[in-house]
Amino acid sequence: MLMAQGKPAKLHYLAGSFRVLVPGDHVVCAKSGERIALEDLRYWSVSRQEAYATAELASAAERKG
């Protein structure tokens, strides 16, 4: 899939995968604001529909509820 360089993607997060709704080359971490390249995206919340840059940030978001 051809990705739009330098533009954020809009994703629908699923259990174990995600679907690209709007093409882009990155998403933004919901906690740190860090850009995450789609090929590096490993952590997200299906219920919150948000991405996280690290496992620690994902765990903290989950604990916070």
Buried (B, 14 or more C-beta within 10 A) or exposed (E): EEBEEEEBBEBEBEEEEBEEEEBBBBBBBBBEEBBBEBEEBEBBBEEEEBBBBBEEBBEEBEEEE
